[in-house]
Amino acid sequence: MDSTLMIWHMKPQSRAYRFTGHKDAVTCVNFSPSGHLLASGSRDKTVRIWVPNVKGESTVFRAHTATVRSVHFCSDGQSLVTASDDKTVKVWSTHRQRFLFSLTQHINWVRCAKFSPDGRLIVSASDDKTVKLWDKTSRECIHSYCEHGGFVTYVDFHPSGTCIAAAGMDNTVKVWDARTHRLLQHYQLHSAAVNALSFHPSGNYLITASSDSTLKILDLMEGRLLYTLHGHQGPATTVAFSRTGEYFASGGSDEQVMVWKSNFDIVDYGDMKARRPPPLTSSSGTLPKMDLPVPPGRDRSLESVQGEPQESISMPQTLTSTLEHIVGQLDILTQTVSILEQRLTLTEDRLKQCLENQQLIMQRTPP
């Protein structure tokens, strides 16, 4: 917790930016939809809006009276919603750079707040064990979801805006219909608190990060676990898909930020179901399939893909699917081994440096 922001470029050998300004640990960051602004929240009770360039200039927003846990831009980039340990959710005007209003019905720390894709709704998650859905215009609470048995750590909207998913300290992930408020799915796959989640842009997949050190990828259409990913040495505290869904990044208490390749077909999301590996054994029990709408801008639906004639293949479909699954698992193992090799190299370098320093000390010490 060094109170700085780091911006990394995905291109190899590209320069990384380090921004300073916060007076205490930075707890959350979010890029604006255009990518021209970056918001951050901190234990110093402030929100900062940065221009992500070499200068790293920022504007300070002050209104919260405790740690800011969450920042999120509206899809039009005009508004920002923040959540804080002062039990409030606050909405700000980005360009006017001023505070607009507070939402104040939570009775404990608010861990997370997000705008819906169309910007009309806000969802918030709190240590009061509730998820609340708000109307941005009327500033009224539309509904409170009370099914979690512990603190609710994270919440987000499905890309279609019709569903919300929340993660909790009770080790569960729950998915509700935002229109009927009905619980659609309940997952209990992690052995410790679930700290964060992220929807794939297609809306068909959800990834979770847990204090059990793992990431899990869930198939929402079938209601089952697809993959369990190991890499962090300690709690995985955050995870997010990229805008295209081609990559996802995770962070942990081991001070590591890892970037993973999704291995999904990003050219046409409609093909994903046909090319997906078979399900893994899941402890989630019997889960209902979700009839989720395809987000706007997607040309083909799963139904249209399933209705197309299948190409003739020379080997049994089950064998093909099994081989694809094995290849996918080998890719994950390769990535994990690569990470371990990097850590081993880092440890060797540190050990070498310690030995050199010890030799220098011994040389300087008089007999």
C-alpha positions, -999 to 999 in steps of 0.1 A, spaced: 0 0 0 23 27 -13 -4 53 -21 5 54 -58 -12 44 -91 6 24 -117 -5 24 -154 10 -4 -175 10 -5 -212 2 -39 -228 28 -35 -255 62 -50 -246 90 -26 -235 64 2 -232 68 27 -204 47 24 -172 34 55 -154 35 60 -117 11 86 -103 15 101 -69 -10 124 -51 -31 103 -26 -20 105 10 -29 69 19 -35 35 3 -53 35 -31 -83 11 -29 -99 13 -63 -94 26 -99 -116 28 -130 -110 41 -165 -136 63 -182 -153 47 -213 -131 68 -236 -99 60 -217 -91 97 -214 -97 99 -177 -89 76 -147 -106 77 -113 -92 65 -81 -104 62 -45 -83 61 -13 -81 56 24 -74 93 25 -112 98 20 -107 115 -14 -115 107 -51 -91 118 -78 -96 121 -115 -64 117 -135 -54 124 -170 -33 93 -179 -3 109 -195 33 117 -186 23 147 -164 -1 127 -144 -23 157 -134 -53 151 -111 -83 168 -97 -94 160 -61 -130 154 -52 -138 157 -15 -171 148 1 -167 113 17 -158 112 54 -141 78 54 -122 54 31 -134 53 -5 -138 17 -16 -152 19 -51 -152 43 -81 -171 37 -114 -178 59 -145 -212 60 -162 -212 47 -197 -215 83 -211 -185 94 -190 -204 123 -176 -210 109 -141 -190 90 -115 -204 69 -86 -184 62 -55 -189 40 -24 -174 45 11 -170 33 46 -190 64 56 -221 42 46 -229 64 16 -230 61 -22 -222 94 -39 -227 106 -75 -204 132 -91 -204 153 -123 -172 144 -141 -168 175 -163 -183 200 -139 -160 184 -112 -185 187 -85 -206 165 -61 -242 159 -71 -260 138 -44 -258 110 -19 -277 77 -15 -279 69 22 -299 39 31 -271 15 39 -264 10 76 -228 -3 73 -197 3 51 -205 3 13 -179 -18 -5 -189 -13 -41 -213 7 -64 -218 5 -102 -239 22 -128 -261 1 -151 -250 0 -188 -276 25 -197 -268 48 -167 -303 48 -153 -297 25 -123 -271 22 -96 -263 -10 -77 -244 -10 -44 -231 -37 -20 -225 -33 17 -213 -48 49 -249 -46 61 -253 -79 40 -276 -62 14 -274 -53 -23 -294 -22 -31 -308 -12 -65 -313 26 -70 -330 48 -96 -305 75 -105 -331 101 -115 -355 97 -85 -326 88 -61 -349 62 -46 -340 26 -36 -360 3 -59 -352 -30 -41 -329 -45 -14 -315 -80 -20 -310 -96 14 -300 -132 5 -263 -130 14 -253 -145 48 -223 -121 53 -208 -89 41 -213 -83 4 -179 -74 -11 -187 -67 -48 -215 -62 -72 -219 -55 -110 -244 -54 -138 -246 -80 -166 -237 -63 -199 -273 -64 -209 -283 -45 -178 -311 -70 -169 -292 -90 -142 -268 -83 -114 -242 -105 -97 -229 -101 -62 -200 -117 -43 -198 -121 -5 -179 -131 25 -201 -161 28 -181 -176 -1 -210 -173 -25 -219 -156 -58 -255 -148 -65 -272 -136 -97 -306 -118 -97 -329 -106 -123 -329 -68 -120 -364 -65 -133 -383 -92 -113 -357 -92 -84 -358 -130 -86 -327 -150 -76 -316 -168 -108 -284 -185 -97 -265 -193 -65 -228 -205 -67 -209 -218 -37 -176 -229 -53 -150 -211 -33 -137 -222 1 -132 -186 13 -146 -151 8 -153 -140 -28 -137 -106 -32 -145 -96 -68 -162 -106 -100 -164 -96 -136 -187 -104 -165 -172 -113 -199 -185 -87 -225 -205 -115 -242 -225 -119 -209 -221 -156 -211 -192 -160 -185 -184 -147 -151 -150 -147 -134 -145 -146 -96 -115 -139 -73 -114 -153 -39 -94 -153 -6 -88 -191 -13 -62 -178 -38 -81 -190 -69 -99 -175 -98 -129 -194 -112 -146 -190 -146 -184 -198 -146 -206 -205 -175 -238 -186 -168 -258 -201 -197 -253 -236 -183 -249 -226 -146 -216 -245 -140 -179 -241 -133 -156 -241 -163 -121 -235 -149 -103 -230 -117 -71 -209 -121 -42 -210 -97 -14 -184 -97 -17 -161 -67 1 -170 -35 -25 -158 -11 -59 -141 -14 -69 -130 -49 -84 -96 -42 -96 -83 -76 -102 -94 -112 -116 -78 -144 -120 -86 -180 -107 -62 -207 -132 -43 -228 -129 -68 -256 -128 -99 -233 -96 -111 -249 -77 -107 -216 -84 -105 -179 -63 -92 -151 -61 -102 -115 -45 -88 -84 -37 -103 -50 -23 -97 -16 10 -113 -29 15 -78 -45 13 -94 -80 -8 -82 -109 -13 -110 -135 -26 -106 -170 -43 -137 -185 -54 -145 -220 -90 -156 -221 -87 -181 -250 -122 -172 -259 -132 -165 -295 -136 -127 -295 -143 -125 -332 -178 -138 -328 -192 -144 -293 -220 -165 -308 -195 -192 -316 -183 -195 -280 -208 -221 -269 -201 -244 -299 -163 -242 -292 -164 -243 -254 -147 -273 -236 -169 -297 -217 -179 -289 -181 -157 -296 -151 -171 -313 -120 -187 -286 -99 -198 -283 -63 -224 -258 -72 -252 -284 -73 -282 -282 -96 -284 -247 -110 -310 -232 -134 -299 -223 -168 -301 -185 -175 -320 -171 -203 -298 -141 -207 -302 -116 -235 -272 -110 -258 -258 -75 -251 -265 -48 -277 -242 -49 -307 -239 -87 -309 -252 -99 -343 -257 -135 -335 -274 -153 -306 -267 -187 -291 -300 -199 -304 -290 -190 -340 -257 -208 -336 -273 -239 -322 -298 -240 -350 -272 -240 -377 -263 -273 -393 -232 -289 -379 -202 -296 -402 -193 -332 -406 -164 -343 -386 -142 -373 -389 -138 -381 -352 -165 -384 -325 -177 -351 -310 -170 -362 -275 -133 -370 -284 -129 -336 -300 -144 -318 -270 -121 -338 -246 -90 -329 -267 -100 -293 -267 -104 -294 -230 -70 -310 -225 -54 -284 -247 -71 -256 -227 -58 -271 -194 -23 -274 -208 -24 -237 -218 -33 -228 -182 -5 -251 -168 20 -235 -192 10 -200 -180 13 -211 -143 47 -227 -149 59 -195 -166 47 -174 -136 66 -197 -112 97 -195 -133 96 -157 -132 92 -158 -94 121 -182 -90 143 -159 -111 132 -130 -90 141 -149 -58 175 -159 -72 182 -123 -81 173 -112 -46 194 -139 -30 224 -130 -52 220 -94 -41 219 -103 -5 251 -124 -8 269 -96 -26 258 -71 1 270 -95 28 304 -98 11 307 -60 9 300 -58 46 325 -84 55 352 -66 34 345 -33 51 346 -48 86 381 -45 101 398 -78 113 
